[in-house]
Amino acid sequence: MSYSVQELSYLLLTPIFFVVTGMKVDISHMLNDLPFGMALLVAAVLGKLIGCGAIAKFLGFNKKESLQIGIGMIPRGEVALIVTDIGLKLGVVPTGLFAAIIFMILATTVVTPPFLKKSFEKAA
């Protein structure tokens, strides 16, 4: 079995990036900025539900399918994490904001699967 450089970097370096970035989070900042983190979480979820769900409805999907699309778009991971990490390194993202964004990324990643599964269940 042979791997390309791109495959090897994805398999080896990507998990290291996520671990190192996660280690930068100061839990005390996350707890201190929890109200802001919760507001950011609500805005992130509503932004995807309304933005993607409404566009899906506009494009002809039914209400259930539009909701499924909106829920499926909720998770935010790699891009937000990469941009936030760069902002932290450049000093334009303070540690409190960094912690709040990490909280939002973790929460959206964890809450989406059960809601998505529920949205695909048939009504009794």
N, C-alpha and C positions, 0 to 999 in steps of 0.2 A: 504494500500500500504506500503510495507516495503522496505527499502533501505539497501544495504550493506555499510560497512564502506568505501569501495573503491568508491562507487557511491556518498556517501555523501561528501567525501573529494574532489572528482572531481567537484561536483556541488557547493560546498562552498569555498574551499580553492584555487582552480585554478583561479577563477576570482580575488580573493584577491591578489594572486601572481602577476598577470598581472598588476593590478592597482598599487600595491606598486612598482613594477619594473618601470613602466611608470613614476611614480612620481619622480624617481631618475634622470630622464633626465633633464639636464640643457639646456633649449632652446637656450641660447646664445652660448653654445658649438656647438649645432646642426647647427646654422647659421654660426658660424665662420668656422666650418669644412664642410660646404656644398659642396665645390668642391670635397673633399675626399669622402663624402657621395654619391655624384653623381657617382663618379668613381666606388665606391663599388657597387652601384645599377646596373650600366651597366655591371660590371663583374658578378654580381649575376644572372642577367637576361640572359646574353649571355652564362654563364656557364651551366645553366639549358636548354636553348634552344639548344645549340650545343651538350652538353653532353647527355642529355636524348633523344633529338630529333634524333641525329645521331645514337645512339644505337638502337632506335626504328626502324629507317630506315634500319639499318644493320640487324635487326631481321625480316625484311619482311613487315613492315608497309609501306603504301604508303606515299607520301609527306605530304598530308593533315593530315593524322592520326599522323604522326611523329611530325608535328608542334603542333597538339593538345596535344600530350603527353608532349612535351617540355614546352608549355605554362602552362599546368596543374601542372607542377612541380615547377614553379617559386616561389610560395609563400614560405616564410621561417618564421616560427613563434616560436613555443614552444622550440624547441631544441636550435636554435640560441639564443633565449632570455635567456634560462636557463644557457647555457654555458657562455654567456656574463655577466650575472648577477654574476655568481660564480667568473669569472675573475675580475670583478669590486670589489667584496668583498675581494678577495685575493690580490688586488693591482697590478695585472699584466695587466689589461686593463685600460688605462687612460680614464678620463671622455670624452675627445674629441672622442676617438675611440668608446666608449660606445654610445655616441650620434649618431655617424655616422651609427653604426650598427642598432640602433633603427630606424633611418630614413630609412635604407634599408628594414628592416622588415615591417615597416608601408607602404612604397611605394609598395613593392612587393605584399603585401596583398590587397592593394587598386586597383592596376592596373590590376591584373590578371583576375578578373571576366569579365570586358568588353572585353578584348582581347580573352578570352576563348569563350565567347558568340559569338563574331564575327567569330572565327575560325570554329564554328559549323553551321554558316549560309550557306545556299545553294547559290551557284554562280548563278547570274541572267542571 
